[in-house]
Amino acid sequence: MRLKMKKMLLIISFLMVIPFVASAQESDIVVSSEWARPILIAGRPGGAFFNVKNNGSEADTLIAASSSISPRVEIHTHTMTDGVMRMSQVEGGLEIPAGGEVQLKPGSYHIMMFETDNKYAPGDKIDLKLQFEKAGTIEKTVEVRARPQN
């Protein structure tokens, strides 16, 4: 009788947890087409690029990024000031509008990885964790490429 009761409690506990696990894995945010530029000299900065689609009815914000290859990862953009292209960190995060999409690409929004621990060539893989205000953390494995795939 005691064993039967323990099994029953275990099954009930398991069934109660399933909805929470499923909802934590489902997200309105979809990250795709991720790639990173080669880093030819260890310690030099590198860039990562991808598309972010928000299938939800509310805007979300990419607030941070991290990677095991770099102690400092930042969200950056390029701006034109007095005819000079400048790169700067995005303050406050990058908003992904409801039902919209934002492309992180060369010459625009992108992820910068500073003080990299190694050099990375085409075909290598880099881990990237993207922290969204509402969707939480999305982990990706980013392939190093000379340019994006068509």
N, C-alpha and C positions, 0 to 999 in steps of 0.2 A: 504493500500500500504506500509506504513511504517513497519508494523508488518511482512509483507511478505518479505521485504528487510532484516530485522533483522534475520529472520529464514534462509534466503538464505546465509547470511554472516556467521552465526553460522555453518551451514552445510559445507560450503566451508572451514572454519577454521578447523573444526573437520577432514575433509578429508585430509587436508594438514599435520596435526599432526600425523595421523596414521602411515605413513612410518617411522617417527622418533622414535616413541614409539616401533614399531616392531623391528627396527634395534638395539635399545638399549637393548632389552631383548634377542636378539639372540646373541650367542657367540660361537666362535670356541673352547672355553675352557669348558670342562665338568668335574665337580667334583663329584665323586661317592664313595660309600663304606665308608662313613665317620663314625668314632666312636671315643670315648674318654675313657681313663682309669678312673676308680673311683678315686676320691680324698677323702681319708679317714679322713684327718684332714684339717679344714679350714685354709687357709693361705699357705698350702703346694703347690708346683708346680704340675701341671697336664699336660698330653700329649694328643694331638689329632692327628688322622691319617686319611688318605684318598688317593684316586687315583686322579690324574689330567691328563686328556687326552686333547691334543691339536689337533683338527681336521683341523686347519688352515694351510696355506702355509707359515706362518712366525712364528718364535719362539716368545714366550711370557715369561714374568718373573713374578713369584709370589714375590711381593716386600714387602708386609706387611700383618699382620693379626691382628684382634682385637676381643674382646668378652666383653660382659657386666659383666662377672664374674671375670674379671681380669684387673687391670690397666696396666699390662705389658704382652704383647704377642709377642713371638719371633719365627722365623723360625730357627730350630736347626738341627744339624747332629751329628753323632758319627764318630769318627776317631780313628784309632789304631796308637799309638805313643809309640815306645820302649816297645811293648808288653802290653801297658796299654790303655784300651778303655776310650776315653775322649769325652765329649759332648761339643759342642761349637755353638755359634750363626753363622748363615750363613750370611756373609757380601755381600751386593749388590743384594740379592734376589736369588731365585731358578729358573733357566731357564727351561722352558718346551719347548722342541724342536718341530719344525713344524712336524706335523704328528706323534708325539711321545707321550709317556706317562711317568709320574714320579709317583712312589709310595712313599707316606709318611707312614712309618711303623716303629715299634719298632726296635731299633738297626740301624736305618738309618735316613733319613730326617724325621722330625716331627715338630709339632707345640707345643711350651711350653707356658703354662699359669702360670704366677707367682702371688703370693699374692692373691690367690683366695678368694672370699668373703664368701664361704660356703663350706661344704663338699658335694660330689656328689656320689651317689650310682648307681649301675646298674639299668637301666630303666629311670633315670633322663635325661633331655635334656639340652644341652648347645648351645647357639647361637655362631656362628663364622662368621666373615666377612673376606673374603679373597680379598686382593687388588692386581690386576694384572696390569702390565704396560700398556697393550693394551686393554684387555677385561674389565677393570674397576673392580668394586666390585661385588663379588658373595657372597650372604648370604646363609648360611646353618644352619640347626638345627641338631646338632650332638647328637646321643644317647650315653649315658654312658654304657659301657659294660666291663666285665672282660677280654674279648678277642675279636678279630674280628670274624665276622660271616663268615662261609665258603660258 
